[in-house]
Amino acid sequence: MDKTILILGACGQIGTELTLALRQKHGGAHIIASDIREHTDNLSISGPFELLDATNYEAIEDVVMHYEVDEIYLMAAMLSATAEKFPSRAWNLNMNSLLNVLNLAKENKIEKVFWPSSIGVFGPNTPKQNTPQHCIMEPSTVYGISKQAGERWCAYYHQKFGVDVRSVRYPGLISWKTLPGGGTTDYAVDIYHKALEKGNYSCFLREDTRLPMMYMEDAIRATLELMESDRGKLTVRSSYNLAGMSFTPAEIAQSIREHLPDFTISYTPDFRQEIADSWPESIDDSQARADWGWMPEFDLQKTTSEMLAGLGK
């Protein structure tokens, strides 16, 4: 029998595509989408949807009991740029939602948890090139601090209570199916929209700002592969480094010009530049490759082709 999965934050940038991928795999009836706001059409048509606040333990527990949920994917979070404007709200959402889910697993009400971390856990003193799995972190943003704390809670609950919690540190994610959600790396989504709509883009980062990125299809596949991996093979219970590609705004602009030769870009760095400067330029994900066979499929050229084709439709 197919397992029943609850997704918290299903209407977000990752949550939307993850929900649809899981429904394709396990059948719509077994994948419960939920969010604090009303659902989008494609989420309501393809399976059950619940209005649910991820910071409300009793509400989550009710849904878990009602649907006999086996696994929870906790995708609800306030992202980097937005969290800097609302620090207390970001901490409350990012931390309390995680503790709620970990406690449900501790009490054996669910069997398995997925919780995403981020390259936001790294800070200015982290090695910039091929950032290793284990290194100095010292995040300098509210989002990064909450993600680092979350990683420690995941490792703690696994070690102390045997909770089967799994996590990856997502780099910047690129998709044409959902709009950006308030992250510093979101320029790499917006730039394709503006390239097709206006033929030009004003970037809030410097042209030489190199950041780790990943096409959404790779990110969803990595998530599902990790969750389906043999429990005994997993050596990291905080969060796995995950890499796809690294590029600068100038390089993504050049890849767009190969399809749209008249595209132009200008640069007006704002407060997000400081956030980007605190993050790595490239990630060493050899542990994920060794433990569960992770391997990305999309580079910048393939990503640009897919983005322009998808948005062009």
C-alpha positions in Angstrom: 0.0 0.0 0.0 1.3 3.5 -0.8 2.4 5.6 2.1 0.5 8.8 3.0 2.5 12.0 2.9 1.6 15.5 4.3 3.3 18.5 2.8 3.4 21.6 5.0 3.9 24.8 2.9 2.7 23.2 -0.3 2.0 26.5 -2.0 5.6 27.7 -1.9 8.2 27.7 -4.7 9.5 24.2 -3.9 6.3 22.9 -2.2 4.1 23.3 -5.3 6.4 21.2 -7.6 7.2 18.7 -4.9 3.5 18.1 -4.2 2.8 17.4 -7.8 5.9 15.2 -8.2 4.8 13.1 -5.2 1.2 12.8 -6.5 2.5 11.6 -9.8 4.5 9.0 -8.0 2.2 7.8 -5.2 -1.3 8.9 -6.5 -3.2 12.1 -5.6 -5.2 10.6 -2.7 -2.1 9.7 -0.7 -0.4 13.2 -0.8 -2.0 15.8 1.4 -1.1 19.3 0.4 -1.4 22.0 3.1 -0.6 25.7 3.6 -1.6 28.7 5.7 -3.2 30.3 2.7 -5.7 29.2 0.1 -4.5 26.6 -2.4 -3.8 27.1 -6.1 -5.9 25.3 -8.6 -3.4 22.6 -9.6 -3.0 21.6 -6.0 -6.7 21.3 -5.3 -7.6 19.4 -8.4 -4.9 16.8 -8.1 -5.6 15.7 -4.4 -6.6 16.7 -0.9 -5.8 20.1 0.5 -5.9 21.4 4.1 -5.6 24.9 5.4 -3.0 24.5 8.1 -0.7 26.6 10.2 2.7 24.9 10.5 3.3 26.5 13.9 0.1 25.0 15.4 1.0 21.5 16.8 -2.5 20.4 17.5 -3.7 21.3 14.1 -1.0 19.3 12.4 -1.6 16.4 14.8 -5.3 16.4 13.8 -4.5 16.2 10.1 -1.9 13.5 10.7 -4.4 11.4 12.7 -7.3 12.0 10.3 -5.3 10.9 7.2 -3.1 8.4 9.0 0.0 10.2 7.7 3.3 8.3 7.5 5.7 11.0 6.4 5.9 14.8 6.6 7.7 17.2 4.2 8.1 20.5 6.0 8.5 23.1 3.3 7.0 26.1 5.2 9.7 28.8 5.9 10.4 32.5 5.6 13.3 33.0 3.1 16.4 35.1 3.4 15.5 38.5 2.1 12.0 38.5 3.7 13.3 37.2 7.0 15.7 40.2 7.3 12.6 42.4 7.4 10.7 40.3 9.9 13.2 38.6 12.1 10.9 37.5 15.0 8.2 36.1 12.6 10.9 34.3 10.6 12.4 32.7 13.7 8.9 31.7 15.0 7.8 30.1 11.7 11.2 28.4 10.8 11.8 27.0 14.3 8.5 26.1 15.8 7.2 24.4 12.7 10.3 22.1 12.7 10.0 21.3 16.4 6.3 20.5 15.9 7.2 17.9 13.2 10.2 16.5 15.1 8.0 16.0 18.2 5.3 14.2 16.2 8.0 11.8 14.9 9.5 11.4 18.4 6.0 10.3 19.6 5.9 7.8 16.8 2.9 9.5 15.2 4.8 9.7 11.9 7.7 7.6 10.5 9.8 9.9 8.6 10.5 13.7 8.2 12.0 15.8 5.4 13.1 19.3 6.3 15.1 21.5 3.9 18.2 23.4 5.0 20.0 25.9 2.7 23.4 27.3 1.8 22.1 30.1 4.0 23.7 28.2 7.0 27.1 29.3 5.8 28.6 32.7 6.7 31.5 35.1 5.8 34.1 32.8 7.5 33.0 29.7 5.6 35.4 28.5 2.9 34.0 30.0 -0.3 35.3 27.4 -2.8 34.0 23.8 -2.7 32.5 24.4 0.7 32.9 21.1 2.6 30.1 19.2 4.4 31.6 20.0 7.8 33.1 23.4 8.3 32.8 26.8 10.1 29.3 28.1 9.5 28.6 31.3 11.5 25.6 32.5 9.4 25.0 36.3 9.4 21.3 36.3 8.4 18.1 35.5 10.4 17.3 32.8 7.8 20.7 31.2 8.1 20.7 31.3 11.9 17.3 29.5 11.9 18.5 26.9 9.4 21.7 26.2 11.3 19.7 25.8 14.5 17.3 23.5 12.6 20.1 21.3 11.5 21.3 20.9 15.1 17.7 20.0 16.2 17.5 17.4 13.4 20.8 15.8 14.4 19.7 15.9 18.1 16.4 14.3 17.6 17.9 11.6 15.5 20.7 10.9 18.0 18.5 11.1 21.1 15.2 9.7 20.0 16.0 7.8 16.7 13.8 10.2 14.6 14.3 9.4 10.9 14.8 13.0 9.7 16.5 13.7 6.4 17.6 17.0 4.9 19.5 18.7 2.1 21.1 22.2 2.0 19.4 23.6 -1.1 21.3 26.1 -3.2 19.4 28.8 -5.1 16.6 27.1 -7.0 15.4 28.0 -10.5 12.0 27.1 -11.9 9.6 28.5 -14.5 6.5 26.9 -12.9 6.4 29.1 -9.7 7.2 32.7 -8.9 10.2 33.7 -6.7 9.5 33.5 -3.0 11.7 36.3 -1.4 15.1 34.7 -1.5 18.5 36.3 -2.4 19.1 33.9 -5.3 15.7 34.6 -6.8 17.3 37.0 -9.3 18.1 33.8 -11.3 14.4 33.2 -11.7 13.3 36.8 -12.3 15.9 37.4 -14.9 14.2 35.0 -17.3 10.8 36.5 -16.8 12.2 40.0 -17.5 14.2 38.8 -20.5 11.1 37.6 -22.2 8.8 40.4 -21.0 11.1 43.4 -21.4 14.3 42.4 -23.0 16.3 43.8 -20.1 16.9 43.2 -16.4 18.1 45.3 -13.5 20.0 43.0 -11.1 20.2 43.6 -7.3 23.6 41.8 -7.2 27.0 42.7 -8.7 27.8 41.1 -12.0 30.6 39.0 -10.6 28.6 37.5 -7.7 29.1 33.7 -8.0 26.5 31.6 -6.1 25.5 27.9 -6.1 22.3 27.2 -8.0 20.2 24.3 -9.1 17.4 23.7 -11.5 14.2 22.7 -9.7 13.8 19.4 -11.4 17.2 18.3 -10.0 16.2 19.6 -6.5 12.9 17.6 -6.5 14.7 14.5 -7.7 17.4 14.9 -5.0 14.7 15.2 -2.3 12.8 12.1 -3.4 16.0 10.1 -3.9 17.2 11.0 -0.3 13.8 10.1 1.2 13.8 6.7 -0.6 17.4 5.8 0.4 18.2 3.0 2.7 18.2 4.5 6.2 21.4 2.6 7.1 23.4 4.3 4.4 22.8 7.8 5.6 25.7 9.3 7.5 24.5 12.9 7.8 21.5 13.7 9.9 22.0 17.5 10.1 21.8 18.2 6.4 23.6 17.1 3.2 25.5 19.5 1.0 23.9 19.6 -2.5 25.4 21.0 -5.6 24.2 21.6 -9.1 26.0 24.5 -10.8 27.6 27.9 -9.9 27.4 31.1 -12.0 27.4 34.9 -11.8 24.7 37.3 -13.1 27.0 38.2 -16.0 27.2 34.5 -17.0 23.5 33.9 -16.8 22.9 37.0 -18.9 25.3 35.7 -21.5 23.5 32.3 -21.6 20.2 34.2 -22.2 21.9 36.2 -25.0 22.6 33.0 -26.8 18.8 32.7 -27.2 17.8 36.4 -27.1 20.7 38.3 -28.6 19.3 41.8 -27.8 18.9 41.1 -24.0 20.6 43.7 -21.8 21.4 43.7 -18.0 22.3 46.5 -15.6 23.4 46.2 -12.0 22.1 48.1 -8.9 23.2 46.1 -5.8 21.0 46.5 -2.7 20.9 45.0 0.8 20.8 41.5 -0.7 24.4 41.9 -2.0 25.6 41.6 1.6 23.7 38.4 2.1 25.1 36.9 -1.1 28.6 37.9 -0.1 28.3 35.8 3.0 27.5 32.7 1.1 29.8 30.1 -0.7 30.6 30.3 -4.4 30.6 26.5 -4.9 29.7 23.4 -2.9 31.4 20.1 -2.2 28.5 17.5 -2.2 30.7 14.4 -2.3 29.0 13.0 0.9 25.6 13.0 -0.8 27.1 11.4 -3.9 28.8 8.7 -1.8 25.9 7.9 0.6 22.9 8.0 -1.8 24.3 8.3 -5.3 23.3 12.0 -5.9 24.2 13.4 -9.3 22.9 16.6 -10.9 21.7 16.6 -14.5 21.3 20.4 -15.3 24.0 22.9 -16.1 23.5 26.6 -16.9 23.0 26.1 -20.6 20.4 23.4 -20.2 18.7 25.4 -17.5 18.5 28.5 -19.6 17.0 26.5 -22.5 14.4 24.9 -20.2 13.5 28.2 -18.5 13.0 30.2 -21.8 11.0 27.3 -23.4 8.8 26.8 -20.3 8.1 30.5 -19.8 7.6 31.0 -23.5 4.6 28.7 -23.4 
